[in-house]
Amino acid sequence: MTVEVKISGIVSTQRYGTLETGDILRTDAEYARFLVESCQAGEYVKTPANDENKQEEQQVTDPKRARKSKGIQQ
C-alpha cells in the first residue's frame, strides 16, 4: 500500500534524497510511519484512496466485520 506524507522541513534521506517543506512523498506504509513518527518530519496526507485501503484492510483483518458484511449482502 502506498501512503502519502507531506514533508514539514528539510529532510535528507538515503532512499529519496533531500526532501523540502511542502513536498508530498508517496512511499510504503512502514517508511511513512518512520518519517512521521520517529523523525517527526511530516504528516500523513488524507486521500480518498488511503481511506478506502484502510477500510478494505480492516474488513480483511477483522473476521467479525467480514462475517457481518457477508450476512448483509445475502
C-alpha positions in Angstrom: 0.0 0.0 0.0 1.2 3.5 -0.9 0.9 6.3 1.7 1.4 10.0 1.1 3.4 12.1 3.6 3.6 15.9 3.4 7.1 16.9 4.5 7.4 19.7 7.0 11.0 20.8 7.0 14.2 19.8 5.2 14.9 16.1 5.4 17.8 14.2 4.0 17.0 10.5 3.2 19.1 7.8 1.8 16.2 6.4 -0.2 14.7 9.6 -1.7 17.5 12.2 -1.3 16.7 15.6 0.1 13.0 16.5 0.7 11.8 20.0 1.4 8.9 21.6 3.2 5.7 21.0 1.2 6.9 18.0 -0.7 4.4 15.2 -1.0 6.2 11.8 -0.8 4.5 8.6 -1.9 6.1 5.7 -0.2 5.3 2.4 1.6 3.5 2.5 5.0 6.5 1.4 7.0 8.8 4.2 5.7 5.9 6.7 6.0 5.5 5.8 9.7 9.2 6.1 10.2 9.2 9.7 8.7 6.1 10.8 10.6 6.5 9.2 14.0 10.2 8.7 14.5 11.7 11.6 12.6 8.7 13.9 13.0 9.5 15.1 9.5 5.9 15.4 8.2 2.3 14.4 8.4 0.0 11.9 6.7 -2.0 13.3 3.7 -5.6 12.0 3.9 -6.8 10.9 0.4 -9.9 9.0 -0.6 -7.7 6.2 -1.9 -5.9 5.8 1.5 -9.3 5.8 3.4 -10.6 3.1 1.0 -7.5 1.0 1.5 -7.8 1.3 5.3 -11.4 0.2 5.2 -10.6 -2.8 3.0 -7.7 -3.8 5.3 -10.0 -3.5 8.3 -12.6 -5.8 6.7 -10.0 -8.4 5.8 -8.2 -8.4 9.2 -11.4 -8.3 11.4 -13.2 -11.6 10.9 -16.3 -10.4 12.8 -16.8 -7.4 10.4 -16.2 -9.7 7.4 -19.0 -12.1 8.7 -21.4 -9.2 9.3 -20.8 -7.7 5.9 -21.3 -11.1 4.2 -24.6 -11.6 6.2 -25.9 -8.2 5.0 -25.1 -8.9 1.3 -27.1 -12.2 1.3 
